[in-house]
């Protein structure tokens, strides 16, 4: 497989605690040393629901906050459910950064 087809996904969720997921987001830039695009998939994840005490359909704001942090830490591929809202948010966020 060609190296330019490899992405790094830290696996947000998947058996991790809320604290584990937050730590990954805070330290995501460490993965940039691997010199491959970083993929982040926090959309509607249960750790957001636990932190905000909301069901999955009410996690948009939490998802957007995690996308901002992940982008600041080097993520370049964002997996989301609410594509239009995430795109609008990221357009404004990146313009103001």
LOLOTI-696631 format. One record per atom (N, C-alpha, C, O): atom name; x, y, z; chain; residue in one letter. Coordinates in Angstrom, 3 decimals. Layout:
N
{atom 'CA', {X, Y, Z}, 'A', 'A'}
...
//
This chain:
97
{atom 'N', {0.845, -1.182, 0.000}, 'A', 'X'}
{atom 'CA', {0.000, 0.000, 0.000}, 'A', 'X'}
{atom 'C', {0.888, 1.242, 0.000}, 'A', 'X'}
{atom 'O', {1.891, 1.295, 0.712}, 'A', 'X'}
{atom 'N', {0.519, 2.229, -0.793}, 'A', 'X'}
{atom 'CA', {1.280, 3.469, -0.890}, 'A', 'X'}
{atom 'C', {1.127, 4.291, 0.386}, 'A', 'X'}
{atom 'O', {0.037, 4.382, 0.950}, 'A', 'X'}
{atom 'N', {2.209, 4.875, 0.825}, 'A', 'X'}
{atom 'CA', {2.195, 5.669, 2.061}, 'A', 'X'}
{atom 'C', {1.234, 6.836, 1.986}, 'A', 'X'}
{atom 'O', {0.701, 7.254, 3.014}, 'A', 'X'}
{atom 'N', {0.994, 7.380, 0.791}, 'A', 'X'}
{atom 'CA', {0.093, 8.524, 0.665}, 'A', 'X'}
{atom 'C', {-1.385, 8.126, 0.779}, 'A', 'X'}
{atom 'O', {-2.267, 8.976, 0.657}, 'A', 'X'}
{atom 'N', {-1.648, 6.855, 1.010}, 'A', 'X'}
{atom 'CA', {-3.019, 6.377, 1.191}, 'A', 'X'}
{atom 'C', {-3.298, 6.008, 2.647}, 'A', 'X'}
{atom 'O', {-4.337, 5.421, 2.950}, 'A', 'X'}
{atom 'N', {-2.386, 6.345, 3.538}, 'A', 'X'}
{atom 'CA', {-2.532, 6.007, 4.955}, 'A', 'X'}
{atom 'C', {-2.941, 7.243, 5.741}, 'A', 'X'}
{atom 'O', {-2.368, 8.318, 5.562}, 'A', 'X'}
{atom 'N', {-3.936, 7.086, 6.614}, 'A', 'X'}
{atom 'CA', {-4.380, 8.140, 7.525}, 'A', 'X'}
{atom 'C', {-4.292, 7.603, 8.952}, 'A', 'X'}
{atom 'O', {-4.376, 6.397, 9.183}, 'A', 'X'}
{atom 'N', {-4.127, 8.502, 9.884}, 'A', 'X'}
{atom 'CA', {-4.059, 8.142, 11.300}, 'A', 'X'}
{atom 'C', {-5.400, 8.462, 11.954}, 'A', 'X'}
{atom 'O', {-5.866, 9.599, 11.884}, 'A', 'X'}
{atom 'N', {-6.017, 7.481, 12.582}, 'A', 'X'}
{atom 'CA', {-7.267, 7.663, 13.311}, 'A', 'X'}
{atom 'C', {-7.044, 7.173, 14.733}, 'A', 'X'}
{atom 'O', {-6.845, 5.978, 14.947}, 'A', 'X'}
{atom 'N', {-7.075, 8.089, 15.723}, 'A', 'X'}
{atom 'CA', {-6.807, 7.680, 17.098}, 'A', 'X'}
{atom 'C', {-7.937, 6.870, 17.735}, 'A', 'X'}
{atom 'O', {-7.790, 6.388, 18.858}, 'A', 'X'}
{atom 'N', {-9.063, 6.713, 17.033}, 'A', 'X'}
{atom 'CA', {-10.139, 5.870, 17.540}, 'A', 'X'}
{atom 'C', {-10.874, 6.465, 18.731}, 'A', 'X'}
{atom 'O', {-11.012, 5.819, 19.770}, 'A', 'X'}
{atom 'N', {-11.340, 7.686, 18.580}, 'A', 'X'}
{atom 'CA', {-12.150, 8.311, 19.633}, 'A', 'X'}
{atom 'C', {-13.316, 7.373, 19.945}, 'A', 'X'}
{atom 'O', {-13.927, 6.802, 19.041}, 'A', 'X'}
{atom 'N', {-13.612, 7.224, 21.227}, 'A', 'X'}
{atom 'CA', {-14.643, 6.272, 21.646}, 'A', 'X'}
{atom 'C', {-14.002, 4.906, 21.797}, 'A', 'X'}
{atom 'O', {-12.945, 4.787, 22.417}, 'A', 'X'}
{atom 'N', {-14.606, 3.897, 21.256}, 'A', 'X'}
{atom 'CA', {-14.049, 2.544, 21.182}, 'A', 'X'}
{atom 'C', {-13.335, 2.095, 22.452}, 'A', 'X'}
{atom 'O', {-12.130, 1.841, 22.438}, 'A', 'X'}
{atom 'N', {-14.078, 1.998, 23.544}, 'A', 'X'}
{atom 'CA', {-13.543, 1.458, 24.784}, 'A', 'X'}
{atom 'C', {-12.758, 2.445, 25.627}, 'A', 'X'}
{atom 'O', {-12.115, 2.053, 26.600}, 'A', 'X'}
{atom 'N', {-12.802, 3.710, 25.270}, 'A', 'X'}
{atom 'CA', {-12.062, 4.717, 26.030}, 'A', 'X'}
{atom 'C', {-12.998, 5.450, 26.989}, 'A', 'X'}
{atom 'O', {-14.204, 5.540, 26.755}, 'A', 'X'}
{atom 'N', {-12.430, 5.962, 28.054}, 'A', 'X'}
{atom 'CA', {-13.217, 6.753, 28.998}, 'A', 'X'}
{atom 'C', {-13.382, 8.172, 28.458}, 'A', 'X'}
{atom 'O', {-12.728, 8.560, 27.489}, 'A', 'X'}
{atom 'N', {-14.255, 8.930, 29.091}, 'A', 'X'}
{atom 'CA', {-14.411, 10.341, 28.745}, 'A', 'X'}
{atom 'C', {-13.056, 11.035, 28.833}, 'A', 'X'}
{atom 'O', {-12.671, 11.783, 27.935}, 'A', 'X'}
{atom 'N', {-12.347, 10.781, 29.913}, 'A', 'X'}
{atom 'CA', {-11.041, 11.406, 30.124}, 'A', 'X'}
{atom 'C', {-10.037, 10.998, 29.047}, 'A', 'X'}
{atom 'O', {-9.250, 11.825, 28.587}, 'A', 'X'}
{atom 'N', {-10.062, 9.731, 28.647}, 'A', 'X'}
{atom 'CA', {-9.175, 9.263, 27.575}, 'A', 'X'}
{atom 'C', {-9.426, 10.052, 26.288}, 'A', 'X'}
{atom 'O', {-8.483, 10.498, 25.634}, 'A', 'X'}
{atom 'N', {-10.695, 10.219, 25.932}, 'A', 'X'}
{atom 'CA', {-11.047, 10.925, 24.703}, 'A', 'X'}
{atom 'C', {-10.623, 12.393, 24.749}, 'A', 'X'}
{atom 'O', {-10.138, 12.933, 23.755}, 'A', 'X'}
{atom 'N', {-10.805, 13.028, 25.891}, 'A', 'X'}
{atom 'CA', {-10.395, 14.425, 26.047}, 'A', 'X'}
{atom 'C', {-8.872, 14.526, 25.938}, 'A', 'X'}
{atom 'O', {-8.355, 15.444, 25.301}, 'A', 'X'}
{atom 'N', {-8.169, 13.607, 26.543}, 'A', 'X'}
{atom 'CA', {-6.704, 13.608, 26.459}, 'A', 'X'}
{atom 'C', {-6.249, 13.449, 25.014}, 'A', 'X'}
{atom 'O', {-5.320, 14.132, 24.583}, 'A', 'X'}
{atom 'N', {-6.883, 12.568, 24.269}, 'A', 'X'}
{atom 'CA', {-6.532, 12.399, 22.851}, 'A', 'X'}
{atom 'C', {-6.713, 13.716, 22.108}, 'A', 'X'}
{atom 'O', {-5.840, 14.122, 21.342}, 'A', 'X'}
{atom 'N', {-7.838, 14.383, 22.330}, 'A', 'X'}
{atom 'CA', {-8.074, 15.657, 21.637}, 'A', 'X'}
{atom 'C', {-7.049, 16.721, 22.029}, 'A', 'X'}
{atom 'O', {-6.614, 17.504, 21.185}, 'A', 'X'}
{atom 'N', {-6.668, 16.749, 23.285}, 'A', 'X'}
{atom 'CA', {-5.703, 17.741, 23.745}, 'A', 'X'}
{atom 'C', {-4.300, 17.476, 23.224}, 'A', 'X'}
{atom 'O', {-3.504, 18.405, 23.089}, 'A', 'X'}
{atom 'N', {-3.991, 16.215, 22.930}, 'A', 'X'}
{atom 'CA', {-2.628, 15.838, 22.542}, 'A', 'X'}
{atom 'C', {-2.541, 15.269, 21.125}, 'A', 'X'}
{atom 'O', {-1.565, 14.606, 20.775}, 'A', 'X'}
{atom 'N', {-3.549, 15.529, 20.330}, 'A', 'X'}
{atom 'CA', {-3.619, 14.991, 18.976}, 'A', 'X'}
{atom 'C', {-2.397, 15.375, 18.145}, 'A', 'X'}
{atom 'O', {-1.981, 14.616, 17.269}, 'A', 'X'}
{atom 'N', {-1.831, 16.521, 18.406}, 'A', 'X'}
{atom 'CA', {-0.689, 16.988, 17.612}, 'A', 'X'}
{atom 'C', {0.511, 16.041, 17.696}, 'A', 'X'}
{atom 'O', {1.361, 16.041, 16.805}, 'A', 'X'}
{atom 'N', {0.585, 15.249, 18.742}, 'A', 'X'}
{atom 'CA', {1.672, 14.274, 18.859}, 'A', 'X'}
{atom 'C', {1.670, 13.329, 17.649}, 'A', 'X'}
{atom 'O', {2.727, 12.893, 17.191}, 'A', 'X'}
{atom 'N', {0.479, 13.022, 17.143}, 'A', 'X'}
{atom 'CA', {0.367, 12.098, 16.012}, 'A', 'X'}
{atom 'C', {0.877, 12.700, 14.709}, 'A', 'X'}
{atom 'O', {1.169, 11.965, 13.766}, 'A', 'X'}
{atom 'N', {0.990, 14.016, 14.641}, 'A', 'X'}
{atom 'CA', {1.470, 14.645, 13.406}, 'A', 'X'}
{atom 'C', {2.914, 14.233, 13.097}, 'A', 'X'}
{atom 'O', {3.366, 14.351, 11.958}, 'A', 'X'}
{atom 'N', {3.625, 13.755, 14.103}, 'A', 'X'}
{atom 'CA', {4.990, 13.260, 13.883}, 'A', 'X'}
{atom 'C', {5.025, 12.080, 12.918}, 'A', 'X'}
{atom 'O', {6.062, 11.784, 12.324}, 'A', 'X'}
{atom 'N', {3.896, 11.416, 12.766}, 'A', 'X'}
{atom 'CA', {3.818, 10.267, 11.864}, 'A', 'X'}
{atom 'C', {3.717, 10.682, 10.401}, 'A', 'X'}
{atom 'O', {3.793, 9.842, 9.504}, 'A', 'X'}
{atom 'N', {3.548, 11.971, 10.166}, 'A', 'X'}
{atom 'CA', {3.518, 12.544, 8.823}, 'A', 'X'}
{atom 'C', {2.481, 11.904, 7.903}, 'A', 'X'}
{atom 'O', {2.757, 11.592, 6.744}, 'A', 'X'}
{atom 'N', {1.293, 11.721, 8.449}, 'A', 'X'}
{atom 'CA', {0.144, 11.243, 7.682}, 'A', 'X'}
{atom 'C', {-1.065, 12.065, 8.127}, 'A', 'X'}
{atom 'O', {-1.100, 12.546, 9.259}, 'A', 'X'}
{atom 'N', {-2.050, 12.231, 7.252}, 'A', 'X'}
{atom 'CA', {-3.245, 12.978, 7.653}, 'A', 'X'}
{atom 'C', {-3.901, 12.347, 8.887}, 'A', 'X'}
{atom 'O', {-3.934, 11.125, 9.032}, 'A', 'X'}
{atom 'N', {-4.418, 13.199, 9.764}, 'A', 'X'}
{atom 'CA', {-5.109, 12.731, 10.967}, 'A', 'X'}
{atom 'C', {-6.606, 12.845, 10.734}, 'A', 'X'}
{atom 'O', {-7.117, 13.902, 10.365}, 'A', 'X'}
{atom 'N', {-7.295, 11.734, 10.958}, 'A', 'X'}
{atom 'CA', {-8.749, 11.656, 10.832}, 'A', 'X'}
{atom 'C', {-9.331, 11.692, 12.236}, 'A', 'X'}
{atom 'O', {-8.835, 11.011, 13.133}, 'A', 'X'}
{atom 'N', {-10.379, 12.484, 12.430}, 'A', 'X'}
{atom 'CA', {-11.027, 12.499, 13.734}, 'A', 'X'}
{atom 'C', {-12.526, 12.265, 13.543}, 'A', 'X'}
{atom 'O', {-13.143, 12.851, 12.654}, 'A', 'X'}
{atom 'N', {-13.090, 11.427, 14.361}, 'A', 'X'}
{atom 'CA', {-14.514, 11.104, 14.278}, 'A', 'X'}
{atom 'C', {-15.167, 11.227, 15.638}, 'A', 'X'}
{atom 'O', {-15.389, 10.227, 16.320}, 'A', 'X'}
{atom 'N', {-15.475, 12.450, 16.033}, 'A', 'X'}
{atom 'CA', {-16.092, 12.681, 17.345}, 'A', 'X'}
{atom 'C', {-17.601, 12.882, 17.258}, 'A', 'X'}
{atom 'O', {-18.273, 12.971, 18.286}, 'A', 'X'}
{atom 'N', {-18.131, 12.953, 16.060}, 'A', 'X'}
{atom 'CA', {-19.525, 13.313, 15.848}, 'A', 'X'}
{atom 'C', {-20.494, 12.457, 16.664}, 'A', 'X'}
{atom 'O', {-20.567, 11.238, 16.509}, 'A', 'X'}
{atom 'N', {-21.234, 13.142, 17.537}, 'A', 'X'}
{atom 'CA', {-22.291, 12.527, 18.366}, 'A', 'X'}
{atom 'C', {-21.798, 11.423, 19.296}, 'A', 'X'}
{atom 'O', {-22.604, 10.626, 19.777}, 'A', 'X'}
{atom 'N', {-20.514, 11.358, 19.556}, 'A', 'X'}
{atom 'CA', {-19.966, 10.273, 20.383}, 'A', 'X'}
{atom 'C', {-20.512, 10.332, 21.811}, 'A', 'X'}
{atom 'O', {-20.909, 11.391, 22.298}, 'A', 'X'}
{atom 'N', {-20.521, 9.187, 22.458}, 'A', 'X'}
{atom 'CA', {-21.102, 9.083, 23.796}, 'A', 'X'}
{atom 'C', {-20.356, 9.918, 24.825}, 'A', 'X'}
{atom 'O', {-20.971, 10.381, 25.785}, 'A', 'X'}
{atom 'N', {-19.049, 10.127, 24.659}, 'A', 'X'}
{atom 'CA', {-18.339, 10.945, 25.640}, 'A', 'X'}
{atom 'C', {-18.858, 12.379, 25.640}, 'A', 'X'}
{atom 'O', {-18.854, 13.038, 26.680}, 'A', 'X'}
{atom 'N', {-19.305, 12.870, 24.481}, 'A', 'X'}
{atom 'CA', {-19.917, 14.208, 24.420}, 'A', 'X'}
{atom 'C', {-21.241, 14.189, 25.171}, 'A', 'X'}
{atom 'O', {-21.548, 15.106, 25.932}, 'A', 'X'}
{atom 'N', {-22.024, 13.135, 24.949}, 'A', 'X'}
{atom 'CA', {-23.301, 13.002, 25.652}, 'A', 'X'}
{atom 'C', {-23.124, 12.931, 27.158}, 'A', 'X'}
{atom 'O', {-23.901, 13.520, 27.910}, 'A', 'X'}
{atom 'N', {-22.096, 12.204, 27.599}, 'A', 'X'}
{atom 'CA', {-21.840, 12.097, 29.037}, 'A', 'X'}
{atom 'C', {-21.406, 13.434, 29.618}, 'A', 'X'}
{atom 'O', {-21.851, 13.815, 30.700}, 'A', 'X'}
{atom 'N', {-20.545, 14.145, 28.908}, 'A', 'X'}
{atom 'CA', {-20.067, 15.436, 29.416}, 'A', 'X'}
{atom 'C', {-21.184, 16.482, 29.472}, 'A', 'X'}
{atom 'O', {-21.269, 17.262, 30.421}, 'A', 'X'}
{atom 'N', {-22.040, 16.488, 28.442}, 'A', 'X'}
{atom 'CA', {-23.091, 17.506, 28.343}, 'A', 'X'}
{atom 'C', {-24.439, 17.029, 28.868}, 'A', 'X'}
{atom 'O', {-25.389, 17.808, 28.946}, 'A', 'X'}
{atom 'N', {-24.524, 15.755, 29.226}, 'A', 'X'}
{atom 'CA', {-25.768, 15.146, 29.703}, 'A', 'X'}
{atom 'C', {-26.904, 15.326, 28.694}, 'A', 'X'}
{atom 'O', {-27.985, 15.816, 29.021}, 'A', 'X'}
{atom 'N', {-26.616, 14.907, 27.442}, 'A', 'X'}
{atom 'CA', {-27.608, 15.017, 26.373}, 'A', 'X'}
{atom 'C', {-27.619, 13.745, 25.531}, 'A', 'X'}
{atom 'O', {-26.636, 13.006, 25.478}, 'A', 'X'}
{atom 'N', {-28.747, 13.511, 24.879}, 'A', 'X'}
{atom 'CA', {-28.875, 12.378, 23.958}, 'A', 'X'}
{atom 'C', {-28.154, 12.685, 22.650}, 'A', 'X'}
{atom 'O', {-27.752, 13.824, 22.412}, 'A', 'X'}
{atom 'N', {-27.991, 11.681, 21.811}, 'A', 'X'}
{atom 'CA', {-27.175, 11.815, 20.595}, 'A', 'X'}
{atom 'C', {-27.661, 12.909, 19.654}, 'A', 'X'}
{atom 'O', {-26.845, 13.544, 18.985}, 'A', 'X'}
{atom 'N', {-28.971, 13.146, 19.585}, 'A', 'X'}
{atom 'CA', {-29.474, 14.170, 18.665}, 'A', 'X'}
{atom 'C', {-29.272, 15.593, 19.184}, 'A', 'X'}
{atom 'O', {-29.639, 16.553, 18.508}, 'A', 'X'}
{atom 'N', {-28.700, 15.737, 20.364}, 'A', 'X'}
{atom 'CA', {-28.446, 17.061, 20.963}, 'A', 'X'}
{atom 'C', {-26.948, 17.314, 21.149}, 'A', 'X'}
{atom 'O', {-26.566, 18.122, 21.995}, 'A', 'X'}
{atom 'N', {-26.115, 16.656, 20.394}, 'A', 'X'}
{atom 'CA', {-24.662, 16.733, 20.606}, 'A', 'X'}
{atom 'C', {-23.924, 17.582, 19.570}, 'A', 'X'}
{atom 'O', {-22.696, 17.532, 19.493}, 'A', 'X'}
{atom 'N', {-24.657, 18.358, 18.776}, 'A', 'X'}
{atom 'CA', {-24.010, 19.128, 17.718}, 'A', 'X'}
{atom 'C', {-22.990, 20.115, 18.276}, 'A', 'X'}
{atom 'O', {-21.861, 20.171, 17.789}, 'A', 'X'}
{atom 'N', {-23.364, 20.889, 19.283}, 'A', 'X'}
{atom 'CA', {-22.431, 21.883, 19.827}, 'A', 'X'}
{atom 'C', {-21.171, 21.227, 20.376}, 'A', 'X'}
{atom 'O', {-20.064, 21.722, 20.163}, 'A', 'X'}
{atom 'N', {-21.339, 20.123, 21.077}, 'A', 'X'}
{atom 'CA', {-20.183, 19.402, 21.594}, 'A', 'X'}
{atom 'C', {-19.315, 18.861, 20.479}, 'A', 'X'}
{atom 'O', {-18.087, 18.908, 20.557}, 'A', 'X'}
{atom 'N', {-19.951, 18.346, 19.441}, 'A', 'X'}
{atom 'CA', {-19.204, 17.860, 18.282}, 'A', 'X'}
{atom 'C', {-18.400, 18.989, 17.655}, 'A', 'X'}
{atom 'O', {-17.221, 18.813, 17.350}, 'A', 'X'}
{atom 'N', {-19.028, 20.152, 17.457}, 'A', 'X'}
{atom 'CA', {-18.337, 21.280, 16.823}, 'A', 'X'}
{atom 'C', {-17.150, 21.746, 17.657}, 'A', 'X'}
{atom 'O', {-16.108, 22.108, 17.109}, 'A', 'X'}
{atom 'N', {-17.300, 21.739, 18.964}, 'A', 'X'}
{atom 'CA', {-16.183, 22.124, 19.836}, 'A', 'X'}
{atom 'C', {-15.010, 21.155, 19.669}, 'A', 'X'}
{atom 'O', {-13.852, 21.571, 19.631}, 'A', 'X'}
{atom 'N', {-15.317, 19.877, 19.572}, 'A', 'X'}
{atom 'CA', {-14.240, 18.896, 19.405}, 'A', 'X'}
{atom 'C', {-13.579, 19.025, 18.039}, 'A', 'X'}
{atom 'O', {-12.377, 18.793, 17.907}, 'A', 'X'}
{atom 'N', {-14.349, 19.390, 17.028}, 'A', 'X'}
{atom 'CA', {-13.769, 19.591, 15.702}, 'A', 'X'}
{atom 'C', {-12.798, 20.766, 15.702}, 'A', 'X'}
{atom 'O', {-11.734, 20.702, 15.087}, 'A', 'X'}
{atom 'N', {-13.171, 21.835, 16.393}, 'A', 'X'}
{atom 'CA', {-12.284, 23.001, 16.485}, 'A', 'X'}
{atom 'C', {-10.977, 22.606, 17.155}, 'A', 'X'}
{atom 'O', {-9.895, 22.922, 16.659}, 'A', 'X'}
{atom 'N', {-11.079, 21.920, 18.275}, 'A', 'X'}
{atom 'CA', {-9.866, 21.497, 18.985}, 'A', 'X'}
{atom 'C', {-9.026, 20.554, 18.127}, 'A', 'X'}
{atom 'O', {-7.807, 20.705, 18.037}, 'A', 'X'}
{atom 'N', {-9.680, 19.588, 17.504}, 'A', 'X'}
{atom 'CA', {-8.957, 18.621, 16.685}, 'A', 'X'}
{atom 'C', {-8.244, 19.312, 15.523}, 'A', 'X'}
{atom 'O', {-7.110, 18.963, 15.196}, 'A', 'X'}
{atom 'N', {-8.892, 20.276, 14.907}, 'A', 'X'}
{atom 'CA', {-8.279, 21.021, 13.813}, 'A', 'X'}
{atom 'C', {-7.071, 21.805, 14.311}, 'A', 'X'}
{atom 'O', {-6.030, 21.838, 13.654}, 'A', 'X'}
{atom 'N', {-7.213, 22.430, 15.465}, 'A', 'X'}
{atom 'CA', {-6.081, 23.159, 16.050}, 'A', 'X'}
{atom 'C', {-4.911, 22.233, 16.354}, 'A', 'X'}
{atom 'O', {-3.755, 22.655, 16.336}, 'A', 'X'}
{atom 'N', {-5.213, 20.976, 16.631}, 'A', 'X'}
{atom 'CA', {-4.178, 20.000, 16.971}, 'A', 'X'}
{atom 'C', {-3.668, 19.227, 15.752}, 'A', 'X'}
{atom 'O', {-2.837, 18.331, 15.895}, 'A', 'X'}
{atom 'N', {-4.156, 19.565, 14.554}, 'A', 'X'}
{atom 'CA', {-3.603, 18.973, 13.351}, 'A', 'X'}
{atom 'C', {-4.497, 18.049, 12.549}, 'A', 'X'}
{atom 'O', {-4.079, 17.562, 11.499}, 'A', 'X'}
{atom 'N', {-5.713, 17.789, 13.006}, 'A', 'X'}
{atom 'CA', {-6.610, 16.930, 12.224}, 'A', 'X'}
{atom 'C', {-6.968, 17.629, 10.914}, 'A', 'X'}
{atom 'O', {-7.244, 18.829, 10.894}, 'A', 'X'}
{atom 'N', {-6.961, 16.873, 9.838}, 'A', 'X'}
{atom 'CA', {-7.294, 17.453, 8.536}, 'A', 'X'}
{atom 'C', {-8.468, 16.753, 7.860}, 'A', 'X'}
{atom 'O', {-8.948, 17.207, 6.821}, 'A', 'X'}
{atom 'N', {-8.928, 15.658, 8.439}, 'A', 'X'}
{atom 'CA', {-10.089, 14.942, 7.921}, 'A', 'X'}
{atom 'C', {-11.065, 14.775, 9.078}, 'A', 'X'}
{atom 'O', {-10.727, 14.194, 10.109}, 'A', 'X'}
{atom 'N', {-12.279, 15.290, 8.899}, 'A', 'X'}
{atom 'CA', {-13.284, 15.285, 9.953}, 'A', 'X'}
{atom 'C', {-14.478, 14.438, 9.525}, 'A', 'X'}
{atom 'O', {-15.096, 14.700, 8.493}, 'A', 'X'}
{atom 'N', {-14.798, 13.419, 10.325}, 'A', 'X'}
{atom 'CA', {-15.967, 12.589, 10.037}, 'A', 'X'}
{atom 'C', {-17.123, 13.091, 10.885}, 'A', 'X'}
{atom 'O', {-17.036, 13.112, 12.113}, 'A', 'X'}
{atom 'N', {-18.201, 13.494, 10.235}, 'A', 'X'}
{atom 'CA', {-19.335, 14.077, 10.952}, 'A', 'X'}
{atom 'C', {-20.660, 13.540, 10.425}, 'A', 'X'}
{atom 'O', {-20.736, 13.016, 9.313}, 'A', 'X'}
{atom 'N', {-21.693, 13.676, 11.235}, 'A', 'X'}
{atom 'CA', {-23.049, 13.349, 10.816}, 'A', 'X'}
{atom 'C', {-23.727, 14.568, 10.204}, 'A', 'X'}
{atom 'O', {-24.396, 14.467, 9.176}, 'A', 'X'}
{atom 'N', {-23.550, 15.716, 10.841}, 'A', 'X'}
{atom 'CA', {-24.221, 16.958, 10.439}, 'A', 'X'}
{atom 'C', {-23.278, 17.762, 9.540}, 'A', 'X'}
{atom 'O', {-22.662, 18.736, 9.972}, 'A', 'X'}
{atom 'N', {-23.184, 17.333, 8.293}, 'A', 'X'}
{atom 'CA', {-22.173, 17.866, 7.378}, 'A', 'X'}
{atom 'C', {-22.351, 19.365, 7.136}, 'A', 'X'}
{atom 'O', {-21.383, 20.118, 7.241}, 'A', 'X'}
{atom 'N', {-23.553, 19.806, 6.819}, 'A', 'X'}
{atom 'CA', {-23.764, 21.224, 6.505}, 'A', 'X'}
{atom 'C', {-23.414, 22.114, 7.696}, 'A', 'X'}
{atom 'O', {-22.726, 23.122, 7.534}, 'A', 'X'}
{atom 'N', {-23.880, 21.750, 8.885}, 'A', 'X'}
{atom 'CA', {-23.586, 22.547, 10.076}, 'A', 'X'}
{atom 'C', {-22.096, 22.557, 10.383}, 'A', 'X'}
{atom 'O', {-21.541, 23.596, 10.739}, 'A', 'X'}
{atom 'N', {-21.451, 21.413, 10.249}, 'A', 'X'}
{atom 'CA', {-20.011, 21.327, 10.513}, 'A', 'X'}
{atom 'C', {-19.229, 22.149, 9.499}, 'A', 'X'}
{atom 'O', {-18.255, 22.815, 9.852}, 'A', 'X'}
{atom 'N', {-19.646, 22.106, 8.259}, 'A', 'X'}
{atom 'CA', {-18.954, 22.897, 7.225}, 'A', 'X'}
{atom 'C', {-19.098, 24.391, 7.489}, 'A', 'X'}
{atom 'O', {-18.122, 25.136, 7.399}, 'A', 'X'}
{atom 'N', {-20.304, 24.829, 7.813}, 'A', 'X'}
{atom 'CA', {-20.515, 26.262, 8.122}, 'A', 'X'}
{atom 'C', {-19.681, 26.672, 9.328}, 'A', 'X'}
{atom 'O', {-19.025, 27.714, 9.314}, 'A', 'X'}
{atom 'N', {-19.709, 25.848, 10.368}, 'A', 'X'}
{atom 'CA', {-18.934, 26.147, 11.570}, 'A', 'X'}
{atom 'C', {-17.449, 26.239, 11.246}, 'A', 'X'}
{atom 'O', {-16.788, 27.208, 11.617}, 'A', 'X'}
{atom 'N', {-16.922, 25.226, 10.552}, 'A', 'X'}
{atom 'CA', {-15.484, 25.202, 10.268}, 'A', 'X'}
{atom 'C', {-15.076, 26.346, 9.338}, 'A', 'X'}
{atom 'O', {-13.973, 26.876, 9.474}, 'A', 'X'}
{atom 'N', {-15.932, 26.734, 8.403}, 'A', 'X'}
{atom 'CA', {-15.626, 27.877, 7.537}, 'A', 'X'}
{atom 'C', {-15.420, 29.125, 8.366}, 'A', 'X'}
{atom 'O', {-14.448, 29.853, 8.162}, 'A', 'X'}
{atom 'N', {-16.318, 29.381, 9.294}, 'A', 'X'}
{atom 'CA', {-16.207, 30.559, 10.153}, 'A', 'X'}
{atom 'C', {-15.056, 30.423, 11.136}, 'A', 'X'}
{atom 'O', {-14.294, 31.367, 11.344}, 'A', 'X'}
{atom 'N', {-14.931, 29.265, 11.731}, 'A', 'X'}
{atom 'CA', {-13.871, 29.054, 12.723}, 'A', 'X'}
{atom 'C', {-12.486, 29.268, 12.104}, 'A', 'X'}
{atom 'O', {-11.649, 29.975, 12.665}, 'A', 'X'}
{atom 'N', {-12.263, 28.663, 10.971}, 'A', 'X'}
{atom 'CA', {-10.960, 28.785, 10.324}, 'A', 'X'}
{atom 'C', {-10.698, 30.205, 9.828}, 'A', 'X'}
{atom 'O', {-9.553, 30.656, 9.822}, 'A', 'X'}
{atom 'N', {-11.740, 30.907, 9.416}, 'A', 'X'}
{atom 'CA', {-11.584, 32.298, 8.980}, 'A', 'X'}
{atom 'C', {-11.182, 33.216, 10.146}, 'A', 'X'}
{atom 'O', {-10.484, 34.212, 9.957}, 'A', 'X'}
{atom 'N', {-11.632, 32.864, 11.335}, 'A', 'X'}
{atom 'CA', {-11.370, 33.703, 12.524}, 'A', 'X'}
{atom 'C', {-10.137, 33.273, 13.295}, 'A', 'X'}
{atom 'O', {-9.773, 33.929, 14.271}, 'A', 'X'}
{atom 'N', {-9.512, 32.241, 12.911}, 'A', 'X'}
{atom 'CA', {-8.387, 31.679, 13.655}, 'A', 'X'}
{atom 'C', {-7.136, 32.493, 13.477}, 'A', 'X'}
{atom 'O', {-6.095, 32.154, 14.039}, 'A', 'X'}
//
